[in-house]
Protein backbone atom coordinates (compact mmCIF):
# COMPACT_ATOMS: atom_id res chain seq x y z
CA UNK A 1 0.00 0.00 0.00
CA UNK A 2 1.06 3.57 -0.68
CA UNK A 3 1.16 5.55 2.56
CA UNK A 4 1.43 9.32 2.72
CA UNK A 5 2.30 11.26 5.86
CA UNK A 6 0.72 14.73 5.82
CA UNK A 7 2.39 17.36 8.01
CA UNK A 8 0.60 20.73 8.18
CA UNK A 9 3.12 23.34 9.29
CA UNK A 10 2.98 27.01 10.16
CA UNK A 11 6.21 28.50 11.54
CA UNK A 12 7.52 25.15 12.78
CA UNK A 13 11.19 25.56 11.85
CA UNK A 14 12.35 24.64 15.36
CA UNK A 15 10.35 21.39 15.45
CA UNK A 16 10.29 20.21 11.87
CA UNK A 17 13.85 18.94 11.37
CA UNK A 18 13.70 16.57 14.32
CA UNK A 19 10.25 15.33 13.34
CA UNK A 20 11.30 14.60 9.76
CA UNK A 21 14.37 12.71 10.97
CA UNK A 22 12.24 10.54 13.28
CA UNK A 23 9.73 9.75 10.53
CA UNK A 24 12.47 8.76 8.10
CA UNK A 25 13.99 6.46 10.73
CA UNK A 26 10.74 4.78 11.80
CA UNK A 27 8.78 4.83 8.53
CA UNK A 28 11.33 4.78 5.67
CA UNK A 29 8.78 3.24 3.30
CA UNK A 30 6.29 6.11 3.71
CA UNK A 31 6.05 9.20 1.57
CA UNK A 32 5.99 12.62 3.24
CA UNK A 33 4.41 15.90 2.22
CA UNK A 34 4.70 19.04 4.32
CA UNK A 35 1.98 21.61 3.71
CA UNK A 36 3.69 24.91 4.45
CA UNK A 37 0.83 27.23 5.39
CA UNK A 38 2.55 30.44 4.27
CA UNK A 39 5.06 30.30 7.13
CA UNK A 40 7.15 33.37 7.88
CA UNK A 41 10.14 31.39 9.13
CA UNK A 42 12.50 28.83 7.54
CA UNK A 43 9.92 26.01 7.28
CA UNK A 44 10.23 25.90 3.47
CA UNK A 45 14.03 25.81 3.58
CA UNK A 46 14.04 22.99 6.14
CA UNK A 47 11.79 20.90 3.87
CA UNK A 48 14.07 21.47 0.91
CA UNK A 49 17.17 20.63 2.94
CA UNK A 50 15.40 17.56 4.31
CA UNK A 51 14.61 16.37 0.78
CA UNK A 52 10.88 16.01 1.40
CA UNK A 53 7.96 17.11 -0.76
CA UNK A 54 6.55 20.46 0.28
CA UNK A 55 3.47 22.35 -0.85
CA UNK A 56 3.99 26.07 -0.25
CA UNK A 57 0.60 27.74 0.09
CA UNK A 58 0.57 31.32 -1.25
CA UNK A 59 -1.70 32.52 1.57
CA UNK A 60 -2.35 31.28 5.09
CA UNK A 61 -5.37 28.95 4.95
CA UNK A 62 -5.36 27.83 8.57
CA UNK A 63 -5.19 24.26 9.81
CA UNK A 64 -8.29 23.07 7.97
CA UNK A 65 -7.17 24.36 4.59
CA UNK A 66 -3.64 23.05 5.08
CA UNK A 67 -4.83 19.57 6.05
CA UNK A 68 -7.32 19.43 3.18
CA UNK A 69 -4.52 20.37 0.79
CA UNK A 70 -2.67 17.30 2.03
CA UNK A 71 -5.72 15.10 1.47
CA UNK A 72 -6.17 16.48 -2.04
CA UNK A 73 -2.53 15.63 -2.72
CA UNK A 74 -3.12 12.11 -1.36
CA UNK A 75 -6.29 11.62 -3.41
CA UNK A 76 -4.97 12.83 -6.75
CA UNK A 77 -1.73 10.91 -6.34
CA UNK A 78 -3.61 7.69 -5.57
CA UNK A 79 -2.36 7.02 -2.06
CA UNK A 80 -4.12 4.21 -0.21
CA UNK A 81 -3.59 5.67 3.27
CA UNK A 82 -2.91 9.16 4.59
CA UNK A 83 -1.59 9.83 8.09
CA UNK A 84 -1.88 13.25 9.69
CA UNK A 85 1.04 14.24 11.92
CA UNK A 86 1.25 17.66 13.57
CA UNK A 87 4.37 19.66 12.84
CA UNK A 88 4.95 20.67 16.46
CA UNK A 89 6.68 17.45 17.54
CA UNK A 90 3.97 16.17 19.90
CA UNK A 91 3.18 13.09 17.82
CA UNK A 92 5.57 10.14 18.04
CA UNK A 93 6.17 8.58 14.60
CA UNK A 94 6.62 5.12 16.15
CA UNK A 95 2.81 4.89 16.34
CA UNK A 96 2.26 5.51 12.64
CA UNK A 97 2.52 1.82 11.78
CA UNK A 98 -0.02 0.95 14.50
CA UNK A 99 -2.46 3.52 13.14
CA UNK A 100 -2.08 2.06 9.66
CA UNK A 101 -2.43 -1.51 10.94
CA UNK A 102 -5.71 -0.60 12.64
CA UNK A 103 -7.17 0.40 9.28
CA UNK A 104 -6.43 -3.15 8.15
CA UNK A 105 -9.14 -4.31 10.55
CA UNK A 106 -11.77 -2.60 8.42
CA UNK A 107 -11.89 0.91 9.87
CA UNK A 108 -11.87 3.98 7.67
CA UNK A 109 -10.16 6.26 10.17
CA UNK A 110 -8.01 5.58 13.23
CA UNK A 111 -7.19 8.24 15.82
CA UNK A 112 -4.23 8.21 18.17
CA UNK A 113 -5.63 8.88 21.66
CA UNK A 114 -3.62 9.99 24.69
CA UNK A 115 -6.56 9.23 26.99
CA UNK A 116 -6.97 5.47 26.58
CA UNK A 117 -3.97 4.46 28.69
CA UNK A 118 -3.50 7.97 30.13
CA UNK A 119 0.26 7.99 29.61
CA UNK A 120 2.51 10.87 28.60
CA UNK A 121 1.48 14.51 28.42
CA UNK A 122 -2.25 14.76 29.11
CA UNK A 123 -2.66 18.44 28.17
CA UNK A 124 -3.85 21.12 30.59
CA UNK A 125 -6.84 20.71 32.90
CA UNK A 126 -8.90 23.23 30.95
CA UNK A 127 -8.21 21.51 27.66
CA UNK A 128 -8.97 18.08 29.12
CA UNK A 129 -12.34 19.41 30.22
CA UNK A 130 -12.96 20.73 26.72
CA UNK A 131 -11.95 17.41 25.17
CA UNK A 132 -14.35 15.49 27.43
CA UNK A 133 -17.08 17.93 26.51
CA UNK A 134 -16.54 17.34 22.78
CA UNK A 135 -16.40 13.58 23.34
CA UNK A 136 -19.81 13.72 25.04
CA UNK A 137 -21.27 15.96 22.35
CA UNK A 138 -20.10 13.68 19.55
CA UNK A 139 -21.44 10.61 21.36
CA UNK A 140 -24.84 12.25 21.90
CA UNK A 141 -25.32 13.42 18.33
CA UNK A 142 -23.59 10.63 16.39
CA UNK A 143 -23.33 7.64 18.72
CA UNK A 144 -19.59 7.48 18.01
CA UNK A 145 -17.39 7.02 21.09
CA UNK A 146 -14.07 8.85 20.76
CA UNK A 147 -11.90 9.64 23.76
CA UNK A 148 -9.61 12.15 22.05
CA UNK A 149 -11.62 14.01 19.38
CA UNK A 150 -9.17 16.92 19.17
CA UNK A 151 -6.22 14.68 18.34
CA UNK A 152 -4.69 15.55 14.98
CA UNK A 153 -2.78 12.26 14.94
CA UNK A 154 -4.92 10.08 12.68
CA UNK A 155 -4.80 7.73 9.72
CA UNK A 156 -7.38 7.52 6.93
CA UNK A 157 -8.08 4.97 4.23
CA UNK A 158 -8.95 5.70 0.61
CA UNK A 159 -12.64 6.37 1.33
CA UNK A 160 -11.86 8.86 4.08
CA UNK A 161 -9.21 10.49 1.90
CA UNK A 162 -11.80 10.94 -0.81
CA UNK A 163 -14.24 12.50 1.66
CA UNK A 164 -11.74 14.92 3.17
CA UNK A 165 -10.30 15.93 -0.19
CA UNK A 166 -13.81 17.03 -1.17
CA UNK A 167 -15.11 18.40 2.14
CA UNK A 168 -13.08 19.33 5.23
CA UNK A 169 -13.87 21.73 8.09
CA UNK A 170 -11.98 25.01 7.96
CA UNK A 171 -10.81 25.89 11.47
CA UNK A 172 -10.42 23.66 14.55
CA UNK A 173 -11.51 20.79 12.29
CA UNK A 174 -10.68 17.61 14.22
CA UNK A 175 -13.98 17.02 16.11
CA UNK A 176 -16.10 18.15 13.18
CA UNK A 177 -14.21 15.83 10.82
CA UNK A 178 -15.28 12.88 13.00
CA UNK A 179 -18.92 13.94 12.60
CA UNK A 180 -18.47 14.14 8.82
CA UNK A 181 -16.99 10.64 8.81
CA UNK A 182 -19.98 9.18 10.67
CA UNK A 183 -22.47 11.01 8.44
CA UNK A 184 -20.97 9.15 5.48
CA UNK A 185 -21.42 5.84 7.30
CA UNK A 186 -17.66 5.40 7.65
CA UNK A 187 -16.13 3.88 10.76
CA UNK A 188 -13.75 5.28 13.36
CA UNK A 189 -11.35 3.54 15.74
CA UNK A 190 -8.78 4.66 18.29
CA UNK A 191 -5.50 3.29 19.55
CA UNK A 192 -3.56 4.39 22.64
CA UNK A 193 -0.56 6.63 22.00
CA UNK A 194 1.82 8.65 24.12
CA UNK A 195 2.11 12.31 23.16
CA UNK A 196 4.70 14.81 24.30
CA UNK A 197 4.58 18.50 24.95
CA UNK A 198 5.11 20.98 22.16
CA UNK A 199 8.88 21.08 21.82
CA UNK A 200 9.28 24.66 20.61
CA UNK A 201 6.99 27.60 19.88
CA UNK A 202 3.50 28.04 21.25
CA UNK A 203 -0.01 26.98 20.39
CA UNK A 204 -2.17 29.31 18.31
CA UNK A 205 -5.11 28.76 20.69
CA UNK A 206 -5.28 31.40 23.43
CA UNK A 207 -8.03 32.13 25.97
CA UNK A 208 -10.17 34.15 23.56
CA UNK A 209 -9.77 31.63 20.74
CA UNK A 210 -10.65 28.81 23.14
CA UNK A 211 -14.09 30.33 23.69
CA UNK A 212 -14.59 30.73 19.94
CA UNK A 213 -13.33 27.17 19.45
CA UNK A 214 -15.89 25.67 21.84
CA UNK A 215 -18.82 27.68 20.46
CA UNK A 216 -17.91 27.17 16.80
CA UNK A 217 -17.27 23.42 17.02
CA UNK A 218 -20.33 22.83 19.21
CA UNK A 219 -22.60 24.56 16.70
CA UNK A 220 -20.99 22.67 13.82
CA UNK A 221 -21.58 19.31 15.52
CA UNK A 222 -25.17 20.13 16.45
CA UNK A 223 -26.10 21.58 13.05
CA UNK A 224 -24.51 18.64 11.20
CA UNK A 225 -26.72 16.26 13.19
CA UNK A 226 -29.81 17.74 11.54
CA UNK A 227 -28.58 16.98 8.03
CA UNK A 228 -29.33 13.65 6.46
CA UNK A 229 -26.47 11.22 6.06
CA UNK A 230 -24.23 11.81 3.08
CA UNK A 231 -22.98 9.30 0.56
CA UNK A 232 -19.55 9.42 -0.97
CA UNK A 233 -21.12 9.00 -4.39
CA UNK A 234 -23.00 12.28 -3.97
CA UNK A 235 -19.73 14.21 -3.87
CA UNK A 236 -19.02 13.26 -7.48
CA UNK A 237 -22.14 15.08 -8.66
Secondary structure as GFF3:
##gff-version 3
##sequence-region A 1 237
A	DSSP	beta_strand	3	9	.	.	.	ID=ss1
A	DSSP	alpha_helix	13	26	.	.	.	ID=ss2
A	DSSP	beta_strand	31	36	.	.	.	ID=ss3
A	DSSP	alpha_helix	43	49	.	.	.	ID=ss4
A	DSSP	beta_strand	53	56	.	.	.	ID=ss5
A	DSSP	alpha_helix	62	76	.	.	.	ID=ss6
A	DSSP	beta_strand	81	84	.	.	.	ID=ss7
A	DSSP	three_ten_helix	93	95	.	.	.	ID=ss8
A	DSSP	alpha_helix	96	103	.	.	.	ID=ss9
A	DSSP	beta_strand	109	113	.	.	.	ID=ss10
A	DSSP	alpha_helix	125	142	.	.	.	ID=ss11
A	DSSP	beta_strand	154	156	.	.	.	ID=ss12
A	DSSP	alpha_helix	158	166	.	.	.	ID=ss13
A	DSSP	alpha_helix	174	183	.	.	.	ID=ss14
A	DSSP	beta_strand	188	192	.	.	.	ID=ss15
A	DSSP	alpha_helix	207	224	.	.	.	ID=ss16
A	DSSP	three_ten_helix	232	236	.	.	.	ID=ss17
###
